[in-house]
Amino acid sequence: MKHSLLCLFFISLFAFSLSAQPKTVIKDKAAKTKLLGKHRLSLQWISWDYFGQAIVTEKNGVLYLKGEQKSRKGDDSVKIDGLITSVEAKSFTFTGTIITKVSHNNDGKPCTREGELTFAIKGNRRYWRLQQMQSPCGVETDYVDIYF
């Protein structure tokens, strides 16, 4: 009986820890409104003419970001997936993964950025740009942009 109760306790604790995701910190409500929904997504190596799509959704007070842009020829792509931890007037903080795959960068192999990353609006631009632009896999500068 004690063993069964102990097992039930640990299973409940584990399940709670999976569902206890901290809520996204919203420091600017208008910025949150601008962020929610569908957006164009681009990586300059793929195209600034043909965009991918990024979608920001909200579940239980947490904002999630997921998106992809694919080349019309070849298999170049950028994929983004994770959660938004903080939203400010001109920036947001994202924790997750961005994978770029460009035929002429990193020998055509996927390059992964993971962890806490920042997207920001500079000047009068109509997009948030990834601020950690230096590729972790080479000397390239990657412009990952999410448009509004």
N, C-alpha and C positions, 0 to 999 in steps of 0.2 A: 504494500500500500504506500509506504513512504517513498519507495523507488518510483512508483507511478506518479505520485504527486510532484516529485522532484523533476521527472522528465517533462511533465506537463508545464511546470514553471519555466523550464529552460526553453521549451518550444514556444511558449507565449512570449517570453522575453525576446527571443530571436525574431518572431513575427512582428513584434512591436518595433524593434530596431529597424526592420526593413521598411515599415510604414511611417516612421517618425522622421521624415525628410524635413529639414528646416525650411520655413517659408521664405520666399524671395523677399528681400528687403526693398521696399518701394520708397524711394526718396523723392520721386516726382510722379504724380498720378497721370499727368498728360503724357509723359514719356512712356509710361506703361501702356496707355491706350494706343499710342503710336506703334509700339512694339508688337502688340498682340495681332495675330492674323498672318496672312500670307504676304511674302515679300520676294522680290527678285534677289538672286544670289549670283555673285560672279567672282571668278579668279581670273586675273588679266591674262594668264597664259592660255586660258581656254577661249574666252571671248568676252568682249564688252558689248557685243551686238546680239548674242543669243544667250539668254540668261537661264539659270536654274531657278529653283524655288526653295525658299526657307519658310518654315511655318513655326510660329510661336503660339503655344497653347498654354492654358492654365488649368491645373488640377490641384485642388486642396491648398490653394495659396502658393503653389510653386509654378514658376514659368519654365516651360521646356522649349528648346530650340532644336529643330531637326531640318536638314535640307541637303540638297545635292544639285550640282551642275555637271552635265556631261558634255563632252565635245561632240559635235555633229560628225566628225570624222576621227577615227582612232578611238582609243579608250582613255583619254585624258579626263580627269574628273576632280572635283572637290566635294567632300562629304563633311557635314558638321552634325554633331549629335551631343546633347548634354542638357544641363539645366542652367538657368540664369539665376545667379545668387543675389544680384543687386542691380537696381535700375536708378540712374540719376538723370538729370535733365538732358545731358549730351553724351552719356555713355552707359554701358552696362557691362557687368562682369559675368562671365560665362565659365562654368566648370564642365569640362567634357573633352571631346576629341574632335580634331579637325584633321582629315586625311586628304592630302593632295597627291595626285598622280599625273605627272606631266612627262611626255616622252623625252624631252630634251633636258630635263632636270633629274638629278639623282639616278642617272642611268635608267630612267623610265620606271623606277621602282616607287612604291608608295612611300610617302613621307608623313609621319604622324606627329602632331602636336597634341599633348595631353596636359590636363591640369587647369589651373585658373588662367583665363585669358580675358583681355579687355577689348571691347569694340567702342569706338568713339566717333562722334560727329565733329569735324573741324571746320571752322568758318561757316560758310553758307552751303556746304555740301549737303546733298540729299540722300546720304547713306551713312551707315556706321561702318568704319573700317577697322579691321583687326589691327591692334597696336603692336603686337609681337610679329612684325613683318618679316624679320630675318628668318629665312628657312633654317630649321634645325638640321637639315640634311645637306646643306651646301651653301654657296655664297649668294644665292638668289634672294631677291626681295619679293615676297608674295603679297599681293593686294587682294585680300579676301573682303568683299564688300557685301553688305546687306542693305538694300534700298528701301526707302519709305516714300 
